[in-house]
Amino acid sequence: MQYDATTGKRVKEPYRLIQWVHTALNLKDFSLSQCLFGLHFIAENGSENKPIAIVESEKTAIIASVFLPKYIWMATGGKEGLTAERLQPLAGRKVILFPDLNGFELWKEKAKHLINVSDITVSDYLQKRVSESEVKQGYDLADYLTNLPLYYPKEWSQPLPANNVNDRWRLINSICNLETAINSDDGETVLKQIDRIYSFFPDKETDLPIDLFRQYAPKALSIILN
């Protein structure tokens, strides 16, 4: 499956660029049986009580996991991939469906027949927050989350005394500003914010707070790690 590096959207023109290994290898009598994308996360320690969130696209599941880590994010791989068979490993778990805008009614209907498999509900979070034009474009949760503006607490711009809590707010502010500068291709501000971030770590051997970068500046993090 191929994605456009600029838009993050699937490449569907001039044709859908999807290939299966068993097809490429011409495996005879191959029986394909798929699970939910991300299903393996339910085996991690501490995941027992976390609710499961299911979306259509694998890309959406990955992006949503950064913005909303309180859920274990999974994907069906398409509207028709929501089946009782695939949900069977989630028996007894709390499951919330986040369908794409153009798949809401279909998943709402499907959920009625899956209620005996899991404690399942269909979220209208996206439906309540998008415009008519975004509905026509078939927005999914990833489109909405990646277009959210960054809002800063008013405290960040106030003269606060130096202490661990306030320094953390200032650091997060600088990390957010770094991400904005990278997205705007503002080289001067990028360098300025990098210097400011390092000013919080006088000991140059100290590791950067990867968790904060992952939450507030994923693009900056990818550049750092590469």
FIVEX-896835 format. One line per 5 residues: for each residue x, y, z of C-alpha. Coordinates in nm, 2 decimals, decimal comma, always signed. Each point is the difference from the previous one (the first is absolute). Example, Ala and Ser with C-alpha at 12.3 -4.5 7.8 and 13.67 -1.06 7.14 Angstrom:
2
+1,23:-0,45:+0,78  +0,14:+0,34:-0,07
This chain:
226
+0,00:+0,00:+0,00  +0,14:+0,34:-0,10  -0,06:+0,34:+0,16  +0,07:+0,34:-0,14  +0,30:+0,15:+0,19
-0,15:+0,35:-0,01  -0,37:-0,05:+0,08  +0,03:-0,33:+0,20  -0,29:-0,13:-0,21  -0,02:-0,33:-0,18
+0,12:+0,00:-0,36  -0,30:-0,12:-0,20  +0,08:+0,15:-0,34  +0,05:-0,11:-0,27  -0,08:-0,32:+0,20
+0,01:-0,12:+0,36  +0,36:-0,09:+0,08  -0,07:-0,31:+0,22  +0,19:-0,32:-0,02  -0,03:-0,33:+0,20
+0,30:-0,22:+0,06  -0,20:-0,32:-0,06  -0,11:+0,14:-0,34  +0,35:+0,12:-0,09  +0,14:-0,35:+0,09
-0,29:-0,17:-0,18  -0,07:-0,22:+0,29  -0,25:-0,27:-0,09  -0,31:-0,07:+0,22  +0,10:+0,28:+0,24
-0,26:+0,08:+0,26  +0,02:+0,36:+0,12  -0,12:+0,06:+0,36  +0,06:+0,35:+0,14  -0,03:+0,14:+0,35
-0,04:+0,36:+0,11  +0,30:+0,22:-0,06  +0,14:+0,07:+0,35  -0,15:-0,31:+0,16  +0,34:-0,10:+0,15
-0,02:+0,30:+0,24  -0,25:-0,17:+0,22  +0,28:-0,23:+0,11  +0,20:+0,28:+0,15  +0,03:+0,05:+0,38
-0,25:+0,25:+0,13  -0,23:-0,02:-0,30  -0,26:-0,22:+0,17  -0,22:+0,29:+0,11  +0,06:+0,24:-0,30
-0,30:+0,04:-0,23  +0,04:-0,10:-0,37  -0,05:+0,26:-0,27  -0,06:-0,13:-0,36  +0,03:+0,20:-0,32
+0,01:-0,09:-0,36  +0,35:+0,10:-0,11  +0,33:-0,13:+0,14  +0,14:+0,34:-0,04  -0,28:+0,15:+0,20
+0,06:-0,24:+0,28  +0,37:+0,09:+0,02  -0,07:+0,38:+0,00  -0,29:-0,03:+0,25  +0,23:-0,19:+0,24
+0,22:+0,31:+0,03  -0,29:+0,24:+0,07  -0,21:-0,24:+0,21  +0,22:-0,25:+0,18  -0,26:-0,09:+0,26
-0,14:-0,25:-0,26  +0,15:-0,30:-0,17  -0,04:+0,09:-0,37  -0,08:-0,26:-0,26  -0,11:+0,01:-0,37
-0,22:-0,22:-0,22  +0,17:+0,09:-0,32  -0,33:+0,12:-0,16  -0,37:+0,04:+0,07  -0,08:-0,36:-0,07
+0,27:-0,13:+0,23  -0,21:+0,05:+0,32  -0,11:-0,36:+0,06  -0,10:-0,22:+0,29  +0,29:-0,23:-0,08
+0,26:+0,28:+0,03  -0,15:+0,13:+0,32  +0,00:-0,34:+0,17  +0,34:+0,05:+0,17  -0,15:+0,31:+0,16
-0,29:-0,19:+0,17  -0,08:+0,17:+0,33  +0,20:+0,31:-0,08  -0,15:+0,36:-0,03  +0,02:+0,09:-0,37
-0,07:+0,34:-0,16  -0,03:+0,03:-0,37  +0,12:+0,32:-0,18  -0,12:-0,04:-0,36  +0,09:+0,23:-0,28
-0,27:+0,25:-0,08  -0,12:-0,19:-0,30  -0,02:-0,33:+0,19  -0,18:+0,12:+0,32  -0,35:-0,14:-0,09
+0,15:-0,34:-0,12  +0,20:-0,05:+0,32  -0,29:+0,12:+0,22  -0,21:-0,28:-0,16  +0,28:-0,26:+0,03
+0,04:+0,09:+0,37  -0,35:-0,12:+0,07  +0,09:-0,35:-0,11  +0,34:+0,00:+0,19  -0,13:+0,10:+0,34
+0,01:-0,37:+0,11  +0,37:-0,01:-0,08  +0,12:+0,30:+0,19  -0,12:+0,30:+0,20  -0,01:+0,21:-0,32
-0,11:+0,36:-0,07  +0,03:+0,22:-0,30  +0,15:+0,34:+0,06  -0,14:+0,31:-0,18  +0,30:+0,21:+0,12
+0,10:+0,08:-0,36  -0,35:+0,06:-0,13  -0,05:+0,28:+0,25  +0,31:+0,18:-0,08  +0,03:+0,02:-0,38
-0,13:+0,23:-0,27  -0,22:-0,09:-0,30  +0,30:+0,02:-0,23  +0,19:-0,24:+0,22  -0,29:-0,24:+0,00
+0,01:+0,00:-0,38  +0,37:-0,06:+0,00  -0,06:-0,31:+0,22  +0,22:+0,12:+0,29  +0,12:-0,25:+0,25
+0,13:+0,04:+0,35  +0,36:+0,05:-0,12  -0,10:+0,29:-0,23  -0,17:+0,17:+0,30  +0,28:-0,06:+0,25
+0,28:+0,11:-0,23  -0,18:+0,33:-0,08  -0,06:+0,10:+0,36  +0,16:+0,34:+0,09  +0,24:+0,01:+0,28
-0,14:+0,18:+0,31  +0,23:+0,11:+0,28  -0,10:+0,05:+0,36  +0,01:+0,38:+0,08  +0,26:-0,08:+0,27
+0,26:-0,07:-0,26  +0,02:+0,37:-0,09  +0,00:+0,12:+0,36  +0,31:+0,08:+0,21  +0,01:-0,30:+0,23
+0,25:-0,09:+0,26  +0,26:-0,26:-0,08  -0,09:-0,34:+0,13  -0,04:-0,35:-0,14  -0,37:+0,04:-0,09
+0,03:+0,33:-0,17  +0,32:-0,10:-0,18  -0,19:-0,30:-0,14  -0,27:+0,23:-0,14  +0,27:+0,21:-0,16
+0,17:-0,30:-0,15  -0,32:-0,13:-0,15  -0,07:+0,35:-0,14  +0,35:-0,01:-0,17  -0,06:-0,35:-0,14
-0,34:+0,11:-0,15  +0,16:+0,31:-0,14  +0,28:-0,21:-0,16  -0,26:-0,23:-0,17  -0,19:+0,31:-0,13
+0,33:+0,15:-0,13  +0,09:-0,33:-0,18  -0,35:-0,02:-0,16  +0,04:+0,36:-0,11  +0,35:-0,05:-0,13
+0,12:+0,29:+0,22  +0,37:-0,09:+0,04  +0,08:+0,30:+0,22  -0,27:-0,09:+0,26  +0,10:-0,37:-0,02
+0,35:+0,08:+0,11  -0,13:+0,24:+0,27  -0,23:-0,26:+0,15  +0,26:-0,27:-0,01  +0,24:+0,23:+0,20
-0,29:+0,07:+0,24  -0,08:-0,37:+0,05  +0,37:-0,08:+0,07  +0,01:+0,29:+0,26  -0,22:-0,22:+0,22
+0,27:-0,26:+0,00  +0,33:+0,16:+0,12  +0,14:-0,35:+0,02  +0,06:-0,09:-0,36  +0,00:-0,37:+0,07
-0,37:+0,01:+0,11  -0,23:-0,17:-0,24  -0,27:+0,21:-0,16  -0,36:-0,07:+0,12  -0,11:-0,23:-0,28
-0,34:-0,05:+0,16  -0,07:+0,38:-0,03  +0,12:+0,01:-0,36  -0,21:-0,30:-0,09  -0,31:+0,18:+0,14
+0,06:+0,35:-0,11  +0,25:-0,01:-0,29  -0,01:-0,33:-0,20  +0,15:+0,15:-0,31  +0,29:+0,15:+0,20
+0,05:-0,34:+0,17  +0,02:-0,18:-0,33  +0,27:+0,24:-0,11  +0,19:-0,04:+0,33  -0,02:-0,38:-0,02
+0,12:-0,01:-0,36
